[in-house]
Structure formats: structure tokens, C-alpha cells
């Protein structure tokens, strides 16, 4: 009996919270609010993505309402937690569409959860702006699906451009054997010919491996000009240390997956001289004043730190950008979903956190190569490099 | 030549880690006939506690080492008292499944306490300059690991073969009731075995921390590899654990070096399968599987 009573309590609590929430903006503006849905992996193993995304979405909504809303109508966000689980993401999206009657959905946070909900939003024709990185989300283009996170396509392009400029022609690849590493490896292989780069050796390692000297020894045997490592902590730090240990002197490029101070801490001295692509948020204070994103980034970082007491990351920016873009697309539509979709496709020159968005019917991500900058680790900190 | 030697060094280093974990499996198995699948979690907890005490709180390394190992040993006792002792019908399969559950539980708790990020721990010797031999490089920390494994192994061997407590522990494993009739406090022996094997795991965790960078999820794979090493060498044999560990490490590293880096983990489990089929008692294990 007890076990049955519990869900009711939580439902009632949820309903009460929702009622209280809905009452707020209405009395404030007196106009019917535009309802937006949010689905993020707020808890669970990928909470490092979902949590800042939820916070940033709430922040963006408050900012829009403080400006007077959209066409005089306030925005209201209904946010659910997917826990990183595709099944829960599907349930949440169904609830947003059928019960909450949202005009558009922001999220989910992960590529698998996004792919799970795409068939639903396509069928009922509700615009979705995903915060996940996977290129499969917008390629091939689906009419109602957009995304704001940078794809690894751009990260690879940024690395290769840097290599081309510095005369690096032969490279070795060392990637982790999970979805992140495989997708990075595929892009590295696919784009190499465009930049006149040959991959002389391709190696892999397990996410929890403790020693990569065997793989590096094999790569060394092919005399590459540089090596690219594609993974998330702690593997890339082990690779950096192992390279020092073997006395390898060719440059090491890492992916944007380790673009955080944590990597410098883990790799320690071995981090010196490593080059990697990163979103501009990590190096906002280093950007020249002429950079169009600088103002937006500084404002976002200041506001986020003020509201939540630190912990700013690039991930929250995906949801923040999605909401700001959606706010632009909502203007003058009166809440017509097909019109919102059409407007999303016309977004141009939107300066956001992740980059400058120029959506087209062929490109539902809209980011250009300027979304990433190359940095090098020097004296334990990031330094912009050309 | 240099290439082969490098693969060999890599293999011996990782192999020593596997061997150290296998030792922990053996101590418990020798006293209780039980395989504890939470063994890898002791390694993880040892490493993370060492980080918290030695790096976060800034204790002297020796104190941090001792307290981390002691805490994990206490957790080992707690596991026996709280989770295994109360079982009404202590069938081996029930107990093993409990240890699997304990492993998942400990990992969850560690994720809550330490978060998902790995941590950086400084090496024992300040020098990061590798030792170079014939074109191959060996890190000083690897030498430390090898040294610790040899010392622990010799110590354990002397303990079980030369001391009364060690012999009493072994007697408990052979026949608990008979040992009890002869006046051996078998319950205390089992507790000792749990504490000792947890402590061994923790020592492993501390000593490998500078290389692996401890994180909440490092224990499972290391535990499984250690189990493979113990099986390969012969469950219960201390020399077997070391031999099995090094052999497994070298096979993995040569597999990566001369075949493909994708098959590294497959090698460990392939070896385990072959051993289970061809020689279930392991390379150095007693040929009779039944011990009494």
C-alpha cells in the first residue's frame, strides 16, 4: 500500500509546483505566456551537461522576460529531467507536447537521447533545438530539428587548419574506444585529404587504460609530424605523460573534450605545449576586444557566476543560445509552430556563446569555423595561438 | 629491439599492478574460499582516500598512506560484518553475488563523495625523468610498483608459511569446523583475512595512483584484470599471482604492439577462458581443484 501511495505524493507536489509557477508570470504580465519545453540530463552520469543547461535556460528566460518578453508576451519554461536515459527523454518529450502544449523544445543534452526523440517531434511538428554535439542530429537535415552545440566536424577542421598552417603533413591518431572517440576518429579520417594530411598510424585505447606507451611506441615508429589524441579525461592526460616518458618531441593535439582546467591539473607538467581547439568561453578574457563574441561571453559569464556562484562552462551556453535563438524566431509568429520553424531557418548573424549562428535550410546548426579557437597550454594556462 | 623492450616494460608495469590486485584476491581466497568481486573497489578507495588525505588535506604522504590503507581495511571488516556474516545460508554463489552488489554500491558511494572527475596524485619520487635502457623508457614509479609487489609477496609468503596466525588462517579455509575444534578462532581469522585483503587492495590503489589518476570508476576493470591474473597464476598461490599478473600485462602490451590496440581487453578475457578450459587450477595452482 505504502509503495503505491508514494507516486501520488510526488505527482501532487509536481502539480502544485507547476501551478505556482504558472501563476507567477501571468499575474506579472497579464498576457498568455509562450510555453517552452526543456529536457536535459539534469541528474545522472551526464549531469555536468544537463545541470548548467537547465540553469542557463532559466537565466535566458528571466532575461527575456526582464526585456518585456516576446511581442509583449512572457516566456515560460517547463523543464524535465531525462537522467541521460533515452526512454525517459521520450516520455518527457511526449508529456511536453501532449500535456504542457509547448511551442518548442530545447534539449536533450546527449546525442542518444536526442536521436530517440527526433521521430516524435518530426511527426507532431514541434521545433526542437538540441544541445547535443553529434553531427547525426542535423545531418541529414530534418525540418523541425536544430542544434546549437558545436559538432566535432568543426573541431577537427580547426585542428587541421592549424596543422596546415604549420606544415604538418603526417599524423598519428590515438582515440578512445567510445562514442566520443569513434566519432572524432571518423571525422579525422574523413577530413584529412581536404587538408593534404596523411594518417600514418591509427591507434585506440580503452577509457580506463592506465598506460598508452605501447600505442605511442607504434606511432613513433612511423615518424609522424604530430599526433592527435581524441578522448575525455583521464586518458588524454595519461597519453601526455606517456609521451614525456618516451621522450617524444612531436606536437600533441588534443580534442575539445579535455578543454577544461581539470586536464591541466591531471597532466601537470606534461600538459605544456599541448594544442587543442576550444569554444571561446574558456578563453573569453584572452579574446581581443574586436571579437564580436566577447561582449556576449563576458555578460553571460558574469551573470551566470552571479546567479549560481561560479561553475560556468561551455555546456550551459548551448541552452542559452537555443533560448535566445528561439526568442528571435518566436517574434511575430503568435505561437504558430510552422512559422517558428521557418524563422529558425532564417536566423542569421546571431552572436551567441558557442559561436555566430547562420542557419540555412541546409544547415540546422549554423556555426562556422570561428566557433572554435586553437589554444596552447603554456605555463599551466591557456594561450591563444594562430 | 627498442620497440620490443618498450612493449615489455609497459607490460611488466601494468602486469605488476594486476599482480598486486591478484594478491588481494588470493589472501581472501586462501582463508575463506571466497572470491571478492569488490576487490577492485578497495583499490579505487585506496587511491581516492590517499588523494583526499595527502593532496587535499595536505597530510604527510606516509601518514596519508597509512590512514588510507587502515580505513579501507576497516571497510573490509565492515563488509564482512554487515553484508556477508548475516547471510543465513552462506552458499558460495550467494556470497559472490553479494560482493558484486557491494562493488556496485561502493562505486556509487565513491561517485557521490568524489564526483566523476579523476584526480592527480604526485609520484613517490619527485623525479619524472624516466630510466632509459636500450632505447626504451621506464618510469621510476613503475620500479616502485614492482618493488612493492615483490616485498608484499615475500611478506605474504612468509606470513602464511612461517607464522602460526598464517597457518591458522589457511587451516580455516581447508575446514572451518575442524579448525574451530582445534581451538582456532575461525571467525577472527576470517575477519583478519578480509581486513588484510582490503588493505592489500588499498596499498595497490595508493601506489598506482600517480600513474592511473584515481577516479570512482577505475576499480571494476582493474578488479577483473586482477581476477584474470589470479586465475592465470592459480588462485591461492602468491607467486602465481605475480606471474599471472606480469604474464597478462605482457600479453596485453604485445597484443597492442603487434596486432591491434582494440583487442587489449579481449586478450585478458580470452586468456581467462583458455585457462578455465585447459587448466582450471592455473599455472602454479595445486593440480587438485578440491582441496579437502
Interface residues (C-beta under 8 A of the other chain):
Chain A: X45 X48 X177 X203 X204 X205 X206 X208 X209 X210 X211 X213 X214 X215 X217 X218 X221 X233 X234 X237 X238 X244 X245 X246 X247 X262 X265 X266 X267 X268 X269
Chain B: X3 X6 X7 X9 X10 X11 X13 X14 X17 X116 X117 X118 X119 X120 X128 X130 X132 X137 X139 X208 X211 X212 X213 X215 X217 X218 X221 X222 X253 X256 X257 X260 X261 X262 X264 X265
